Amino acid sequence: HNLTHDFKSLCDNLKARKHILDELNNTIQKHQLRGFELLKAIHLEPNPFDIERDLITPTFKLKRPQFLKYYKDHIDQLYKEAKGALV
């Protein structure tokens, strides 16, 4: 789509997010998953999960409570976007 920005800007770009969301949903439909398995919204994270932000253990296991706390604002925004898509 001829977007030439740094990676963080691409992750925040609505066109890029929509394109990836559409591609994922096309793959879901191609593999005949059920309707409730379709994605309504997506967040692209430009930074890898790391120990410094206390998101993973030294053995690379995810710390779910820390993830929820760290991404709470993003999750709330995704729910708003998903509800807006349904209306």
C-alpha positions as CSV (number, residue, x, y, z in Angstrom):
1,H,0.0,0.0,0.0
2,N,3.0,2.3,-0.5
3,L,3.3,3.3,3.2
4,T,6.8,4.4,3.9
5,H,7.1,5.2,7.6
6,D,9.0,3.8,10.5
7,F,7.6,0.6,12.1
8,K,6.0,2.4,15.1
9,S,4.1,4.8,12.7
10,L,2.9,1.8,10.6
11,C,1.6,0.1,13.7
12,D,-0.4,3.2,14.6
13,N,-1.6,3.7,11.0
14,L,-5.3,3.0,10.5
15,K,-4.8,1.8,6.9
16,A,-2.1,-0.7,7.9
17,R,-4.2,-2.0,10.8
18,K,-7.3,-2.4,8.6
19,H,-5.2,-4.2,5.9
20,I,-3.8,-6.7,8.4
21,L,-7.2,-7.2,10.0
22,D,-8.8,-7.8,6.5
23,E,-6.0,-10.3,5.7
24,L,-6.4,-12.2,8.9
25,N,-10.2,-12.3,8.5
26,N,-9.8,-13.5,4.9
27,T,-7.6,-16.4,6.2
28,I,-10.2,-17.2,8.8
29,Q,-12.9,-17.4,6.2
30,K,-10.7,-19.4,3.8
31,H,-10.2,-22.0,6.6
32,Q,-13.9,-21.9,7.3
33,L,-13.8,-20.9,10.9
34,R,-17.0,-19.9,12.6
35,G,-18.4,-16.4,12.6
36,F,-17.6,-15.7,16.3
37,E,-14.0,-16.4,15.5
38,L,-13.7,-13.4,13.1
39,L,-11.7,-10.5,14.4
40,K,-13.4,-7.1,14.9
41,A,-10.4,-5.0,15.9
42,I,-6.6,-5.4,16.2
43,H,-3.8,-3.7,18.0
44,L,-0.3,-3.8,16.5
45,E,2.5,-3.7,19.0
46,P,5.7,-2.1,17.7
47,N,7.8,-3.3,20.7
48,P,8.6,-7.0,21.4
49,F,7.5,-8.4,24.7
50,D,10.4,-8.2,27.2
51,I,11.4,-8.9,30.7
52,E,12.2,-5.2,31.4
53,R,8.5,-4.3,31.2
54,D,7.7,-7.3,33.3
55,L,5.5,-8.9,30.6
56,I,7.4,-12.2,30.4
57,T,9.3,-14.5,32.6
58,P,13.0,-15.4,32.0
59,T,11.7,-18.6,30.4
60,F,9.6,-16.5,28.0
61,K,6.2,-17.4,29.5
62,L,3.6,-14.6,29.4
63,K,2.5,-13.0,32.6
64,R,-1.2,-12.5,32.0
65,P,-2.0,-10.2,34.9
66,Q,0.8,-7.9,33.9
67,F,-0.3,-8.0,30.3
68,L,-3.9,-7.0,31.3
69,K,-2.6,-4.1,33.4
70,Y,-0.1,-2.9,30.7
71,Y,-2.6,-3.1,27.8
72,K,-5.8,-2.1,29.6
73,D,-6.2,1.1,27.6
74,H,-5.6,-0.7,24.3
75,I,-8.1,-3.4,25.2
76,D,-10.7,-0.8,26.1
77,Q,-10.1,1.0,22.8
78,L,-10.4,-2.3,20.8
79,Y,-13.8,-3.0,22.4
80,K,-15.0,0.5,21.5
81,E,-13.8,-0.1,17.9
82,A,-15.4,-3.5,17.7
83,K,-18.7,-2.1,19.0
84,G,-18.6,0.7,16.5
85,A,-18.1,-1.8,13.7
86,L,-21.2,-3.7,14.7
87,V,-23.5,-0.6,14.8
